[in-house]
Amino acid sequence: MKKITDIKTLQLMANTVRQDIIKMLLEAKSGHSAGSLGMADVFTALYFNIMDHNPESPKWNDRDRFVLSNGHICPVLYAVLARSGYFPVSELMTLRKKGTRLHGHPHHLELPGLDNSAGPLGQGISIACGMAYGAKMDHKKYTVYCSMGDGEINEGQPWEAFMFAAKNKLDNLIVFIDRNFIQIDGDTEKVMPLEPLADKMRAFGHHVIEVDGNDMASVLSAFTEAKSLKGKPICILTRTVPGKGVSFMEGKASWHGMPPNKDQAEQALNELLEQETRIKG
């Protein structure tokens, strides 16, 4: 797939993805707003610049792999897949409807471009470790990317996987954690404190990169650096604003798993259109 290198074009695509998310969630009348909007910049950077993949050949053997562990933010993944050309953009409006291929959590056997099914939190990193370990065994050069939410690493399984990755020197594994400080029960530091998270990941044998996940240039730089590092798995802590781009959603845990109603969606889309105009200059 031809990569987009122009920052402004990538910013505009991320804005389009955010508009897609709002429209999808309004149509579905259910789904997760905050994390999906917050990660739009990171997912746009991955699918339109960083990853090697081919929508015309979804199962290309040498493609980079992508594992969505925090499966509830699948609206952002569906949007970038559609905008990349894996399926028609119009299909986004079938999210969570009867007979759809766009389930509330992804099912990899039904939709092109998916490398895993998701739902139970904390398990995606183990899947990604298996893919990365298999690539090492088969002498393959592709990179495995794994998206995680900060709340899901309250569980024990991710830490076992982090140890496995370090022990086996899986430098073809890049895990990025959405450090937005919210989960379904509220503030992560009140539910189950994670700080100092960067120090913990280093202690578990990872290269750690901390980045503003809503700054496109910084995101590109972080992933470019990650791909150059050798000898250890890489963890990128992407500090994002949940609900990014929609003023009344930003930073609010209440929007973790709530869709907008008609009036809220109209306001959100108007704000995003204003941002689009500003980006175009």
N, C-alpha and C positions, 0 to 999 in steps of 0.2 A: 504494500500500500504506500502511495506517495505521502511523504511526511510534510506537515505544515511547520515551517520554521519561523514565520513571522509572528511576533508576540501579539500584535493587535488582532490578527486573524484568529489566533487561538483564544484570546479573550472573548471575541465575538462568538466563537463556537461554544465556549463555556456558558455564555449568556443564553444562547439558543437552547442548550441543554437544560438550563434552569427553567426556561419557559416551557419546555417539553414536560419537565417534572410536574410543574404546577397544573398543566392541562391534563396530564395523566391522572394525577391524584384527585382532581376535581371530578373527572369522568368516572373514576372507580369508586369515589366516595369512601375510600379507605387507603391506608398506606402511610409510609413514613416520610415526613417532610424535612425535618431538621438535618439529619445526616446526609440525605440525598443532595440537598442544596449545598451543604457545606463542602462536599467532596467533588463538586462539579469541575473545579479547576484541575484537581489532581487527575481525575479520570479522563478529562479532555487532553491533558498533557500526555498521558500514557497512550491513549488510543490514536492520537493524531500526530505524535512526535516521537515518543520514546520506544514503544514496543514494535517488534517485527511481527506483523501478522498480515493476513490476506483474506479479506471478506469474500473474494471469489473462490478461495480454497480454504474453508474454515478448519479443515483437519490437516493442513500442510504440516508435515512431520517436523520441520525445523522451525516452526513458529515459536515465539515466546508464549509461555503459558500464563494464564491469569486465574487466580483463585480468589473468589469472593467469600470470605469467612463471615463477615457481617452482612448476611444475606438480606436483611430487612431494608438495606439501602439500594436494593436492586433497581428502583426506578432510574437512578443515575447510570447504572450499567446498561440497562435497556436503551436509554436515550443515546449513549455514545455508540452502542452497537448499531442501532438503526441509522444514526448519522454517518457511521462508517460504511454502511452499505450491506450489513448482514441480513437485513430484512426491511420491508417498507416502513417508512416513518409513520404512515397512517395506522400501522398495527399497534403503535404505542397506545392508542385509545382503547385497546382491548384489555389493558392491565386489570388483572384480578376478576375478569368476567368469565362466565361459564364457557368452557370450550377453548379458552385462550391458551396461547403458548407462553404468555407473560404472567406467570404465577406470582403470588405475593412473596414467594421465595423461589429462586431459580431452580429449574429442572433441566439438567444439561442434555438429556436425551431428546428434548422437544424443540430446542431453539439453537440455531447455528451460532457459533461464537462463544458458547459456554464450555468451560473446562471442568466445572464441578457443579453439583447440586448443593444448595445451602439451606440452612434452617437452624439446626442446633448450633448455638454459638460456641466458639472456642475450638471447633474441629477443623476449620479451614487450614490453619497453619500446619497441622499434621498431614493433611492432603498435599499441601505445597512442599513439605519436606520430602515426602515420598516421590513426588515428581522430580525434585531437584536431585535427590539421591539416585534415582533411576537414570537421569540424564548423565550424571557422573559415571555410572556403571557402563552406559552405552556410548560414552565419549562424545556426547552431543553438546553443542555450543549454546543452546538456547538458554534464556533466563526465565526463571519462575518468579512471578510477582504475586504477592499475597496481600490483600486488603483486610485489615482488622479494625474493629472499634475498640476504643479504650476500655469500655465497660466489660467487654467479653473476656479481657485478660484477668478479671477477678477469678476465673476458673483455673484449676490446676493444670489441665491438659496443655494449654499453650506453653507453660513453663517447661514441661517435659519435652515438648517439641523444640523449644528454643535450645535446650541442652543438647538434643539430638543433632540439631543443625550445626551447633558449634563443634561438637565432638567430631563430626564428619566433614568439617571445613567446607560447608556448602556455600561457597562464595558465588554460586549461580542462583542464590535465593535472595530476593529483596522483599522484605516484609515492610509494609508501611501501615502505621497505626494512626487512625484518626483521633488525634488528641484534642477533642472538642469539650472535654470535661463534663459531658452529660451522658446519662443513660436513662432507662425508662423510669427508674425510681428517683431521679433527680441528679444532683451534683455528684460526680464520681468521688470527689474527695470527702464527701459525707457518707456515701454508701459504703465504699471500701477504698480508702486512700491508696493511690498508686505512686505518688511521689516519694523519692526522686526516681522517676521512671527511666530517664536516660542512664543514670548510674546503674540501675538494676539491669538494664539490657546490656550494658558494657560488662557487668559482672557475669552475665550469662554468655559471654564470649562473642558479642556482636560488635561490628563497626556501627556506630550510631551517628546519624545526621539529624539535626533539628532544623526545621524549616517552617516558614509561614506558608501553610497549605492553600492560602487564598491569594498568593502572589505568583502569577504565572511564571515570570522570569526566575524567581527563586525555586519554584518547583522543578523547572527544567534543569536548573543547575544542580539541584540535589540528586535527581535521578541520573544525570550524566556523571556526577562524582561517584555515585553508588556503583555504576557499571564498571568503573575503573578500579575499584577496590578488590583486593585478592586476599585469600587466606582465611577469611571469616565470612559468615553470613552477614547481611547488612540490614539494619533497622532504620527506617526513616520515620521520625516522629513528626507528623504533619499537623501543626497547630492550626485548626480551622475554627471558623465561627459557625455553629449550627444555625441552619436557616439562612445562610449567607445570601444577600441580595434582596431579601424581603424584610423590611424594617421591623414589622411587628412579630416576626418569627426569630430574629437573630438573638442568639444566646439564651433562648428559653427552652428548658427541658420539656415543658408541656407540649411542644411541637414534635417531640421525638417520634411519636407514632400516630399523629393526628393529621388528616388532610384538611385543606382549606374548603370552606363553603363557597358558594357562588360569589358573594360580595368580597370575600377575602381573596379569592382567586383573581377577581377583576383588579383589586388594588395591587396584588402582587405582580400581575402581568404589566400593569401600568408602570410600576417602579422599575421592572426589568427592561421595559421598552425605553424608559428614560436613560437607564444605564447604557443601553445599546447605543443610543444617540451620542452619549458622552464618549464612549469608546471610539466611535467612528470619527469623532472630532469635527 
